[in-house]
Amino acid sequence: LENLQPEIKELAKRLRYEVSVRGKQLGWSEKVARLHFAKNMRRVVTELYVRDNCHPFKATLLLWVQIPLWVCASLALRNCSVGALGSA
């Protein structure tokens, strides 16, 4: 994701220019131009994520799997040690 930031910044600058030119041609208000920019920017960023196969959710997927696994393992080990102390 970090490697894509310069490319996204450059594409955003170019898209902002294209939307402003198109908005002046069609007489869009500032709000309409902003909506078109946001919609097209989402599309461009999604295409980049697909091209480079690096969706932001993939970076957090490991975290979503490891935290519950760690909690369950910790509870299991704690219960084993409590049981061992109580029987001694």
Secondary structure, 3 states (H helix, E strand, C coil): CHHHHHHHHHHHHHHHHHHHHHHHHHCCCHHHHHHHHHHHHHHHHHHHHHHHCCCHHHHHHHHHHHHHHHHHHHHHHHHHHHHHHHHC
